[in-house]
Amino acid sequence: MPTPETVIPFAPASSSGNADQLDRAGQTILQLLHKAVGVAEENSRNAIEIAQGLSHKLREAEGRIAELEAQAAAYQEQAERAEQWLLRVYTEIEDRFLRQDQNARRRVPQRR
């Protein structure tokens, strides 16, 4: 059984001191709520700004990647063309020297 010191007496709601205290508590809660809403809105604005900045940087990076891919493709094509030219030059040199060498062998009489 509770002792009289542990029992909290119930005060009637009609006392004006309790009503003022309730009003103050209600106002304080509303002020804290408004402050929390303001902080949440500011955090949301910051998050949106950061997201927009990152989105902008991503678009720039994608554009740069596309440029680099186009450059790489152009260099690849250039390298392939250079390789074709080198092969053509090599073949031409080989054919001419071989033909000259073969013609020279035919002209020179062989000693017996």
Contacts in CASP RR format, 6 or more apart in sequence:
PFRMAT RR
TARGET T0000
AUTHOR 0000-0000-0000
METHOD contacts of the structure
MODEL  1
MPTPETVIPFAPASSSGNADQLDRAGQTILQLLHKAVGVAEENSRNAIEI
AQGLSHKLREAEGRIAELEAQAAAYQEQAERAEQWLLRVYTEIEDRFLRQ
DQNARRRVPQRR
11 18 0 8 1.000
13 19 0 8 1.000
END
